[in-house]
Amino acid sequence: MERVLSSDCSRCFGLCCVALPYGESADFPKDKPSGVPCENLLINNDCQIHDQLKNCGFKGCVTYECFGAGQYVSEVIYSGDSWRVNKDLADDMFTVFPIVQQIHEMLFYLAQALEVAEDKHKHPLSTLQDELLEQTSHSLFIRSFNISDYRGRVGILLEEVSLTYRKAYRQKQLKSNYIGIRISGSLAGQSLRGKLLIGANGNDANFHCVDFLGADMRDTQVKRADLSDALFLTQSQLNAAIGDNETIVPSYLVRPKHWVE
């Protein structure tokens, strides 16, 4: 069965709303410890303020993406046995979920890399992808999973793919960050890895073949921008950015509803 690497909240036990902590900040209005259900989580696992999350101060919920970990843990790892019904599973489920989320994030990047990699069937990416899929087949494997080791291995391969994908472009000396400034000129084929783009104005910018791995895109304006062939762009980054109906998003991502509300 092909692994789904995008969230489907309708098939999840509200795990991100229970297992994960959050602190009072620009993204959340108050503190919540891990293992405690959010006050907005309903008994059917829906959010009672889902349509007003930003207005209520829950921007972190709007931008969050579990990469399909929620429904995988709920339906596959625990076979539909909810923490609400089986209290003995709760602690284990809340421990496993964030680990699976990180594994699914790596799988998401590997899938993107394989799409653009040469000789993809024999590529080391494929071998590493199979390893990660195997590691999420049972909760016992997940509990002992070495996140840092795999992040290092995945990171090396993603860097190699990125360099090959962007090799036709001359690399420029970019700013250390783009916080609150206008992105001028063409960034085609450049790497924005780990760059701070918070509040940047990237409207109409040329993002052709740009590597966005780990870029902080909170309130980054991308109206009328073409992101269709951006590399390592995630749903979370799109959710955090500010686009419009004319923003062209990659086929594997969904245009955020709040862009046009």
BABA-939923 format. One line per 5 residues: number of its first residue (from 1); their letters; for each residue z, x, y of N, C-alpha, C. Coordinates in nm, 2 decimals, m for minus. Each point is the difference from the previous one (the first is absolute). Layout:
BEGIN
NUM	a	Z:X:Y:Z:X:Y:Z:X:Y; ...
//
This chain:
BEGIN
1	mervl	0.00:0.08:m0.12:0.00:m0.08:0.12:0.00:0.09:0.12; m0.09:m0.03:0.10:m0.01:0.08:0.12:0.12:m0.03:0.09; 0.06:0.11:0.05:0.12:m0.01:0.08:m0.04:m0.05:0.14; 0.06:m0.10:0.05:m0.02:m0.05:0.14:0.09:0.08:0.09; m0.06:0.05:0.11:0.07:0.09:0.09:0.01:m0.06:0.14
6	ssdcs	0.01:m0.13:0.01:0.02:m0.07:0.12:0.11:m0.11:m0.02; 0.08:m0.03:0.10:0.11:m0.09:m0.02:m0.05:m0.15:m0.02; 0.07:m0.07:m0.08:m0.01:m0.14:m0.02:0.14:m0.06:0.00; 0.05:m0.04:0.11:0.14:m0.05:0.01:0.02:m0.12:m0.08; m0.10:m0.08:m0.03:0.02:m0.12:m0.07:0.03:0.02:m0.15
11	rcfgl	m0.02:0.13:m0.05:0.03:0.03:m0.14:0.12:0.10:m0.01; 0.08:0.01:0.11:0.11:0.10:0.00:0.13:m0.08:0.02; 0.11:0.06:m0.05:0.13:m0.06:0.02:0.07:0.04:0.13; m0.08:0.02:0.11:0.05:0.04:0.13:0.07:0.13:m0.01; m0.05:0.10:m0.08:0.07:0.12:m0.02:0.02:0.09:0.13
16	ccval	m0.10:0.00:0.08:0.01:0.08:0.12:0.11:m0.06:0.09; 0.02:m0.13:0.00:0.09:m0.07:0.08:0.15:0.02:m0.05; 0.01:0.05:m0.12:0.13:0.02:m0.05:0.04:0.15:m0.03; m0.09:0.06:m0.07:0.02:0.14:m0.04:0.01:0.10:0.11; m0.08:m0.02:0.10:m0.02:0.10:0.11:0.10:m0.03:0.11
21	pyges	0.06:0.11:0.06:0.09:m0.02:0.12:m0.08:0.01:0.12; 0.05:m0.05:0.11:m0.06:0.03:0.13:0.11:0.00:0.11; m0.03:0.08:0.10:0.10:0.02:0.11:m0.05:m0.06:0.13; 0.10:m0.03:0.09:m0.04:m0.06:0.13:m0.08:0.11:0.07; m0.12:m0.05:0.05:m0.09:0.09:0.07:m0.11:m0.08:0.06
26	adfpk	m0.11:0.07:0.04:m0.11:m0.07:0.06:m0.07:m0.08:m0.11; 0.02:0.03:m0.12:m0.06:m0.07:m0.11:0.08:m0.11:m0.06; 0.13:0.00:0.02:0.09:m0.10:m0.06:0.11:m0.03:0.10; 0.05:m0.13:0.00:0.10:m0.04:0.10:0.14:0.03:m0.04; 0.02:0.03:m0.13:0.14:0.03:m0.04:0.00:0.09:m0.13
31	dkpsg	0.11:0.03:m0.05:0.01:0.08:m0.12:0.01:m0.09:m0.12; m0.06:0.06:m0.11:0.01:m0.07:m0.13:0.01:0.11:m0.11; 0.10:0.01:m0.08:0.01:0.10:m0.11:m0.09:m0.03:m0.12; m0.03:0.10:m0.08:m0.08:m0.03:m0.12:0.08:m0.08:m0.10; m0.07:m0.08:m0.07:0.06:m0.09:m0.10:0.05:m0.13:0.05
36	vpcen	m0.01:m0.02:0.13:0.04:m0.13:0.06:m0.12:m0.08:0.06; m0.01:m0.12:m0.04:m0.12:m0.08:0.04:0.00:m0.02:0.15; m0.12:0.02:0.06:m0.02:m0.03:0.14:0.04:m0.15:0.03; 0.06:m0.02:0.11:0.04:m0.14:0.04:m0.11:m0.10:0.01; m0.13:0.06:0.01:m0.11:m0.09:0.01:m0.07:m0.03:m0.13
41	llinn	0.05:0.06:m0.11:m0.06:m0.02:m0.13:0.04:m0.13:m0.06; m0.09:m0.09:m0.03:0.03:m0.13:m0.06:0.02:0.01:m0.15; 0.05:m0.11:m0.06:0.03:0.00:m0.14:m0.13:0.01:m0.09; m0.12:m0.04:0.06:m0.12:0.01:m0.07:m0.07:0.13:0.03; 0.07:0.10:0.07:m0.05:0.13:0.03:m0.10:0.00:0.12
46	dcqih	m0.02:m0.11:0.07:m0.08:0.00:0.12:0.09:0.05:0.11; m0.06:0.03:0.12:0.07:0.04:0.12:0.00:m0.12:0.09; 0.12:m0.04:0.05:0.00:m0.12:0.08:m0.05:0.03:0.15; m0.02:0.12:0.03:m0.06:0.03:0.14:m0.13:0.08:m0.01; m0.07:m0.01:m0.12:m0.12:0.08:m0.02:m0.10:m0.01:0.11
51	dqlkn	m0.02:m0.11:0.06:m0.09:m0.02:0.11:0.05:0.05:0.14; 0.13:0.03:0.00:0.06:0.05:0.13:0.07:0.13:m0.01; m0.04:0.08:m0.10:0.07:0.13:m0.02:0.00:0.09:0.12; m0.11:0.02:0.06:m0.01:0.09:0.12:0.09:m0.06:0.11; m0.01:m0.13:0.03:0.07:m0.06:0.11:0.15:0.01:m0.03
56	cgfkg	0.04:0.00:m0.12:0.14:0.01:m0.04:0.06:0.14:m0.02; m0.09:0.10:0.03:0.05:0.14:0.00:m0.02:0.07:m0.13; m0.08:m0.07:m0.10:m0.01:0.07:m0.13:m0.14:0.06:m0.01; m0.04:0.09:0.09:m0.13:0.07:0.00:m0.01:0.08:m0.13; 0.11:0.05:m0.05:0.00:0.08:m0.12:m0.05:m0.08:m0.12
61	cvtye	0.03:m0.13:0.00:m0.05:m0.08:m0.11:m0.15:m0.02:0.01; m0.05:m0.01:0.12:m0.14:m0.03:0.02:m0.08:0.12:m0.05; 0.05:0.12:0.03:m0.08:0.12:m0.03:0.02:0.05:m0.15; 0.10:m0.05:m0.07:0.04:0.05:m0.13:m0.11:m0.03:m0.10; m0.03:0.09:m0.09:m0.09:m0.02:m0.11:0.06:0.06:m0.13
66	cfgag	0.01:m0.08:m0.11:0.06:0.06:m0.12:m0.11:0.05:m0.10; m0.13:m0.02:0.04:m0.11:0.05:m0.09:0.00:m0.07:m0.14; 0.05:m0.12:0.00:0.00:m0.08:m0.12:0.12:0.03:m0.09; 0.09:0.08:0.04:0.12:0.03:m0.08:0.09:m0.12:m0.02; 0.00:m0.09:0.10:0.09:m0.12:m0.02:m0.04:m0.09:m0.11
71	qyvse	m0.13:m0.03:m0.01:m0.04:m0.09:m0.11:0.00:0.07:m0.13; m0.03:0.14:0.00:0.00:0.07:m0.13:0.14:0.01:m0.06; 0.10:0.03:0.09:0.13:0.01:m0.05:0.05:m0.14:m0.05; m0.03:m0.10:0.08:0.05:m0.14:m0.04:m0.07:m0.05:m0.12; m0.13:0.01:m0.02:m0.07:m0.06:m0.11:m0.02:0.09:m0.12
76	viysg	m0.01:0.13:0.02:m0.04:0.09:m0.11:0.13:0.07:m0.05; 0.06:0.08:0.09:0.12:0.08:m0.05:0.11:m0.09:m0.05; 0.03:m0.12:0.07:0.11:m0.08:m0.04:m0.05:m0.14:m0.05; m0.13:m0.01:m0.03:m0.06:m0.11:m0.07:0.04:m0.14:0.06; 0.01:0.00:0.13:0.03:m0.13:0.07:0.14:m0.04:0.00
81	dswrv	0.09:0.09:m0.04:0.14:m0.03:m0.01:0.07:0.04:0.14; 0.03:m0.10:0.08:0.04:0.02:0.14:0.15:0.05:0.01; 0.02:0.08:0.10:0.14:0.04:0.03:0.09:m0.11:0.04; m0.06:m0.11:0.04:0.08:m0.12:0.04:0.05:m0.07:m0.13; m0.07:0.01:m0.11:0.04:m0.07:m0.12:0.08:0.10:m0.09
86	nkdla	m0.06:0.12:m0.01:0.07:0.10:m0.09:0.07:0.10:0.09; 0.12:m0.02:0.03:0.08:0.08:0.09:0.01:0.15:m0.05; 0.00:0.01:m0.13:0.02:0.13:m0.06:m0.12:0.09:0.03; m0.11:m0.05:0.03:m0.12:0.08:0.03:m0.01:0.04:0.14; 0.08:m0.06:0.09:m0.02:0.02:0.15:0.00:0.14:0.04
91	ddmft	0.11:0.08:m0.04:0.01:0.13:0.05:m0.11:0.09:m0.05; m0.04:m0.02:m0.13:m0.11:0.08:m0.06:m0.13:m0.03:0.08; m0.02:m0.13:0.02:m0.13:m0.04:0.07:0.00:0.05:0.14; 0.11:0.00:0.07:0.00:0.05:0.14:m0.01:0.15:0.00; 0.03:0.07:m0.10:m0.02:0.15:m0.01:m0.14:0.03:m0.03
96	vfpiv	m0.06:m0.07:m0.09:m0.13:0.02:m0.05:m0.11:m0.03:0.10; 0.02:m0.11:0.08:m0.10:m0.05:0.09:m0.05:0.11:0.10; 0.09:0.06:0.08:m0.04:0.10:0.10:m0.07:0.12:m0.06; 0.03:0.04:m0.13:m0.06:0.11:m0.07:m0.15:m0.04:m0.03; m0.01:m0.12:m0.05:m0.14:m0.05:m0.04:m0.08:m0.02:0.13
101	qqihe	0.06:m0.04:0.11:m0.07:m0.01:0.13:m0.06:0.14:0.03; 0.07:0.11:m0.01:m0.05:0.13:0.03:m0.10:0.04:m0.10; 0.01:m0.03:m0.13:m0.10:0.03:m0.10:m0.13:m0.07:0.03; 0.01:m0.13:0.04:m0.12:m0.08:0.03:m0.07:0.05:0.12; 0.08:0.05:0.10:m0.06:0.06:0.12:m0.08:0.12:m0.04
106	mlfyl	0.05:0.08:m0.09:m0.08:0.12:m0.04:m0.13:m0.05:m0.08; 0.02:m0.10:m0.08:m0.12:m0.05:m0.07:m0.10:m0.06:0.09; 0.04:m0.06:0.11:m0.09:m0.05:0.10:m0.08:0.11:0.06; 0.07:0.11:0.04:m0.08:0.11:0.06:m0.09:0.07:m0.11; 0.05:0.01:m0.12:m0.09:0.06:m0.10:m0.12:m0.09:m0.03
111	aqale	0.01:m0.13:0.01:m0.11:m0.09:m0.02:m0.10:0.02:0.11; 0.05:0.01:0.13:m0.09:0.03:0.11:m0.07:0.13:m0.02; 0.07:0.10:m0.04:m0.06:0.14:m0.02:m0.10:0.00:m0.10; 0.02:m0.08:m0.11:m0.10:0.00:m0.11:m0.13:m0.07:0.04; 0.01:m0.09:0.10:m0.12:m0.07:0.05:m0.09:0.10:0.07
116	vaedk	0.05:0.10:0.06:m0.09:0.09:0.07:m0.01:0.14:m0.07; 0.07:0.02:m0.11:0.00:0.13:m0.07:m0.13:0.02:m0.08; m0.04:0.12:m0.01:m0.11:0.04:m0.08:0.04:0.01:m0.15; m0.09:m0.05:m0.09:0.03:0.01:m0.14:0.13:m0.06:m0.03; 0.02:m0.13:0.04:0.13:m0.06:0.00:0.06:m0.02:m0.14
121	hkhpl	m0.08:m0.02:m0.10:0.05:m0.02:m0.13:0.07:0.12:m0.07; m0.04:0.12:0.05:0.06:0.12:m0.05:0.09:0.07:0.10; 0.02:m0.07:0.11:0.08:0.06:0.11:0.15:0.00:m0.04; 0.08:0.10:0.04:0.14:0.00:m0.02:0.07:m0.12:0.06; m0.06:m0.06:0.10:0.06:m0.12:0.05:0.02:m0.11:m0.10
126	stlqd	m0.10:m0.01:m0.09:0.00:m0.10:m0.10:0.11:0.02:m0.10; 0.02:0.13:m0.04:0.11:0.04:m0.09:0.14:m0.03:0.06; 0.01:0.03:0.12:0.13:m0.03:0.07:0.02:m0.15:0.02; m0.10:m0.07:0.02:0.01:m0.15:0.01:0.05:m0.05:m0.13; m0.06:0.04:m0.11:0.05:m0.04:m0.14:0.14:0.03:m0.02
131	elleq	0.05:0.11:0.04:0.14:0.04:m0.01:0.09:m0.09:0.07; m0.04:m0.04:0.12:0.09:m0.08:0.08:0.00:m0.15:m0.05; m0.11:m0.04:m0.05:m0.01:m0.13:m0.07:0.10:m0.01:m0.12; 0.00:0.11:m0.08:0.08:0.01:m0.11:0.15:0.00:0.04; 0.03:0.07:0.10:0.14:0.01:0.05:0.06:m0.13:0.05
136	tshsl	m0.08:m0.10:0.02:0.05:m0.13:0.05:m0.01:m0.10:m0.11; m0.01:0.04:m0.12:m0.01:m0.10:m0.11:0.14:m0.05:m0.05; 0.10:0.07:0.04:0.14:m0.04:m0.05:0.10:0.04:0.11; 0.10:m0.08:0.02:0.10:0.03:0.10:0.08:0.13:m0.03; 0.01:0.04:m0.13:0.07:0.13:m0.03:m0.08:0.12:0.05
141	firsf	m0.13:m0.01:m0.01:m0.09:0.11:0.05:0.02:0.00:0.15; 0.00:m0.11:0.07:0.00:m0.01:0.14:0.13:0.06:0.06; 0.11:m0.03:m0.07:0.13:0.05:0.05:0.01:0.15:0.01; m0.07:0.07:m0.10:0.00:0.15:0.00:m0.12:0.06:0.06; m0.07:m0.08:0.08:m0.13:0.05:0.05:0.03:0.10:0.11
146	nisdy	m0.08:0.11:0.00:0.02:0.11:0.10:m0.10:m0.02:0.11; 0.05:m0.07:0.11:m0.09:m0.04:0.11:m0.05:0.12:0.07; 0.08:0.10:0.03:m0.04:0.11:0.08:m0.10:0.09:m0.07; 0.01:0.01:m0.13:m0.10:0.08:m0.08:m0.14:m0.07:0.01; 0.00:m0.13:m0.02:m0.13:m0.07:0.00:m0.06:0.00:0.14
151	rgrvg	0.09:m0.02:0.10:m0.05:0.00:0.14:m0.07:0.13:0.03; 0.06:0.11:m0.05:m0.07:0.13:0.03:m0.13:0.01:m0.07; m0.01:m0.04:m0.13:m0.12:0.01:m0.07:m0.11:m0.09:0.06; 0.04:m0.12:0.03:m0.09:m0.10:0.06:m0.05:0.05:0.14; 0.09:0.06:0.08:m0.03:0.04:0.13:m0.11:0.11:0.00
156	illee	0.01:0.10:m0.10:m0.09:0.11:m0.01:m0.14:m0.06:m0.03; m0.01:m0.09:m0.09:m0.13:m0.06:m0.03:m0.06:m0.08:0.11; 0.08:m0.08:0.07:m0.05:m0.08:0.11:m0.05:0.09:0.11; 0.06:0.11:0.03:m0.04:0.09:0.10:m0.14:0.06:m0.04; m0.02:0.03:m0.13:m0.13:0.05:m0.04:m0.11:m0.10:0.02
161	vslty	0.03:m0.12:m0.04:m0.10:m0.11:0.02:m0.03:m0.02:0.14; 0.10:0.00:0.09:m0.02:m0.02:0.14:m0.09:0.10:0.06; 0.03:0.13:m0.03:m0.08:0.11:0.05:m0.15:m0.02:m0.04; m0.02:m0.04:m0.12:m0.14:m0.01:m0.05:m0.07:m0.12:0.06; 0.08:m0.11:0.02:m0.05:m0.12:0.06:m0.04:0.02:0.15
166	rkayr	0.07:0.09:0.07:m0.03:0.02:0.14:m0.07:0.13:0.03; m0.06:0.06:m0.11:m0.05:0.14:0.02:m0.12:0.00:0.09; m0.07:m0.11:0.02:m0.12:0.00:0.09:0.03:0.00:0.14; 0.13:m0.01:0.04:0.04:0.00:0.14:0.08:0.12:0.04; m0.03:0.05:0.11:0.07:0.12:0.06:0.14:m0.05:0.04
171	qkqlk	0.10:0.07:m0.05:0.14:m0.04:0.03:0.04:0.05:0.14; 0.06:m0.09:0.08:0.04:0.02:0.14:0.15:0.03:0.00; 0.04:0.06:0.11:0.14:0.02:0.03:0.05:m0.13:0.06; 0.08:m0.07:m0.08:0.05:m0.13:0.05:0.14:0.01:0.06; 0.03:m0.10:0.08:0.14:0.00:0.06:0.10:m0.01:m0.11
176	snyig	0.12:0.04:0.03:0.11:m0.01:m0.10:0.04:m0.14:m0.02; m0.01:m0.08:0.10:0.02:m0.15:m0.02:m0.08:m0.07:0.11; m0.01:m0.13:m0.02:m0.08:m0.09:0.09:0.08:m0.11:0.05; 0.13:0.02:0.02:0.09:m0.11:0.03:m0.03:m0.05:0.14; m0.04:m0.13:0.01:m0.02:m0.07:0.12:m0.12:0.05:0.08
181	irisg	m0.09:0.08:m0.05:m0.11:0.04:0.08:m0.14:m0.05:m0.05; m0.10:0.01:0.08:m0.13:m0.04:m0.04:m0.07:0.10:m0.09; m0.05:m0.05:m0.11:m0.08:0.09:m0.09:m0.14:0.01:0.05; m0.04:0.11:0.06:m0.13:0.01:0.05:m0.09:0.09:m0.08; m0.13:m0.02:0.01:m0.09:0.08:m0.08:0.00:m0.04:m0.15
186	slagq	m0.08:0.07:m0.08:m0.02:m0.04:m0.14:0.10:0.08:m0.08; 0.07:m0.08:m0.09:0.08:0.07:m0.10:m0.06:0.00:m0.14; m0.13:m0.03:m0.01:m0.07:m0.01:m0.12:0.03:0.13:m0.09; 0.04:m0.03:m0.12:0.02:0.11:m0.10:0.12:0.08:0.02; 0.09:m0.04:0.09:0.12:0.08:0.03:0.12:m0.05:m0.09
191	slrgk	0.11:0.08:0.00:0.12:m0.04:m0.07:0.11:m0.04:0.10; 0.04:m0.12:m0.01:0.12:m0.05:0.07:0.12:m0.01:m0.08; 0.01:0.08:m0.11:0.11:0.00:m0.09:0.13:0.03:0.07; 0.09:m0.10:m0.02:0.14:0.02:0.05:0.00:m0.01:0.15; m0.11:m0.03:0.07:0.01:0.00:0.15:0.07:m0.13:0.05
196	lliga	0.06:0.01:0.11:0.07:m0.11:0.06:m0.10:m0.07:0.10; m0.04:m0.12:m0.04:m0.10:m0.08:0.08:0.07:m0.12:0.06; 0.13:0.01:0.02:0.08:m0.11:0.04:m0.05:m0.05:0.15; m0.04:m0.12:0.01:m0.05:m0.05:0.13:m0.12:0.06:0.05; m0.07:0.08:m0.08:m0.13:0.06:0.05:m0.11:m0.11:0.02
201	ngnda	m0.09:0.03:0.09:m0.11:m0.09:0.02:m0.12:0.06:m0.07; m0.03:m0.05:m0.12:m0.12:0.04:m0.08:m0.11:m0.11:0.00; 0.01:m0.09:0.10:m0.11:m0.10:0.01:m0.14:0.06:0.01; m0.09:m0.04:m0.08:m0.14:0.05:0.01:m0.01:0.14:m0.05; 0.10:0.06:m0.05:0.00:0.14:m0.05:m0.09:0.02:m0.12
206	nfhcv	m0.05:0.12:m0.02:m0.08:0.03:m0.11:0.09:0.06:m0.11; 0.03:m0.08:m0.10:0.09:0.05:m0.11:m0.08:0.02:m0.13; m0.12:0.03:0.01:m0.09:0.03:m0.11:0.06:0.11:m0.09; 0.03:m0.03:m0.13:0.04:0.10:m0.09:0.13:0.07:0.04; 0.09:m0.07:0.07:0.12:0.07:0.04:0.11:m0.02:m0.10
211	dflga	0.08:0.11:m0.03:0.11:m0.01:m0.09:0.12:m0.04:0.07; 0.06:m0.12:m0.04:0.11:m0.06:0.06:0.13:0.01:m0.08; 0.00:0.09:m0.10:0.12:0.01:m0.09:0.13:0.03:0.08; 0.09:m0.10:m0.01:0.13:0.02:0.06:0.01:m0.02:0.15; m0.11:m0.04:0.07:0.00:m0.01:0.14:0.08:m0.12:0.04
216	dmrdt	0.08:0.01:0.11:0.09:m0.10:0.05:m0.08:m0.09:0.10; m0.04:m0.12:m0.04:m0.09:m0.08:0.08:0.07:m0.12:0.06; 0.12:0.01:0.02:0.08:m0.11:0.06:m0.06:m0.03:0.14; m0.05:m0.12:0.02:m0.06:m0.05:0.13:m0.12:0.08:0.04; m0.06:0.07:m0.09:m0.13:0.07:0.03:m0.11:m0.10:0.02
221	qvkra	m0.07:0.00:0.11:m0.10:m0.10:0.03:m0.13:0.05:m0.06; m0.06:m0.08:m0.09:m0.13:0.03:m0.07:m0.10:m0.11:0.02; 0.01:m0.07:0.11:m0.10:m0.11:0.03:m0.14:0.05:0.00; m0.09:m0.07:m0.07:m0.14:0.03:0.00:m0.03:0.14:m0.07; 0.10:0.06:m0.06:m0.02:0.13:m0.07:m0.05:m0.03:m0.14
226	dlsda	m0.07:0.10:m0.05:m0.06:0.00:m0.13:0.08:0.09:m0.09; 0.08:m0.07:m0.09:0.09:0.08:m0.09:m0.05:m0.01:m0.15; m0.13:m0.05:m0.01:m0.05:m0.04:m0.13:0.00:0.12:m0.10; m0.02:0.12:0.04:0.00:0.11:m0.09:0.11:0.10:0.03; 0.11:m0.05:0.06:0.11:0.09:0.02:0.06:0.04:m0.14
231	lfltq	0.06:0.11:0.00:0.06:0.05:m0.13:0.15:m0.01:0.00; 0.06:m0.05:m0.11:0.15:m0.01:m0.02:0.06:m0.09:0.11; m0.07:m0.10:0.04:0.06:m0.10:0.09:0.07:m0.11:m0.08; 0.11:m0.04:0.03:0.08:m0.10:m0.08:0.01:m0.14:0.08; 0.04:m0.10:m0.08:0.02:m0.13:0.06:0.12:0.00:0.10
236	sqlna	0.10:0.08:m0.03:0.11:0.02:0.08:m0.04:0.05:0.14; m0.09:0.10:0.00:m0.04:0.06:0.13:m0.08:m0.10:0.08; m0.09:m0.08:m0.07:m0.07:m0.11:0.07:0.09:m0.10:0.05; 0.10:m0.04:m0.07:0.10:m0.10:0.04:0.07:0.04:0.13; 0.03:0.13:0.01:0.07:0.06:0.11:m0.09:0.01:0.12
241	aigdn	m0.13:0.01:m0.02:m0.09:0.02:0.11:m0.04:m0.13:0.07; m0.07:0.01:0.11:m0.05:m0.12:0.08:m0.15:0.00:0.00; m0.06:m0.09:m0.08:m0.14:m0.01:0.00:m0.05:m0.14:0.04; m0.12:m0.03:m0.03:m0.05:m0.13:0.03:m0.11:m0.04:m0.10; m0.07:m0.11:0.03:m0.11:m0.04:m0.09:m0.12:0.09:m0.01
246	etivp	m0.01:0.09:0.10:m0.11:0.10:0.00:0.04:0.13:m0.07; 0.12:0.02:m0.03:0.04:0.12:m0.08:m0.05:m0.01:m0.14; m0.07:0.10:m0.04:m0.06:0.01:m0.14:0.10:0.07:m0.09; 0.05:m0.07:m0.09:0.10:0.05:m0.09:m0.06:0.04:m0.14; 0.06:0.10:m0.07:m0.06:0.03:m0.13:0.00:m0.12:m0.10
251	sylvr	m0.09:0.00:m0.09:m0.01:m0.11:m0.09:0.12:m0.02:m0.09; 0.08:0.10:m0.02:0.12:m0.01:m0.09:0.12:m0.04:0.07; m0.01:m0.03:0.14:0.12:m0.04:0.07:m0.03:m0.14:0.06; 0.10:m0.07:0.06:m0.01:m0.13:0.05:0.03:0.00:0.15; m0.09:m0.07:0.08:0.03:m0.01:0.14:0.13:m0.07:0.03
256	pkhwv	0.10:0.06:0.06:0.13:m0.06:0.03:m0.02:m0.14:0.07; 0.07:m0.10:m0.04:m0.01:m0.13:0.07:0.05:0.01:0.14; 0.10:0.08:0.03:0.05:0.00:0.13:m0.09:0.06:0.10; m0.11:0.07:m0.04:m0.09:0.05:0.09:m0.08:m0.11:0.08; m0.01:m0.11:m0.06:m0.08:m0.11:0.07:0.08:m0.12:0.03
261	e	0.13:0.01:m0.02:0.09:m0.12:0.03:0.02:m0.01:0.15
//
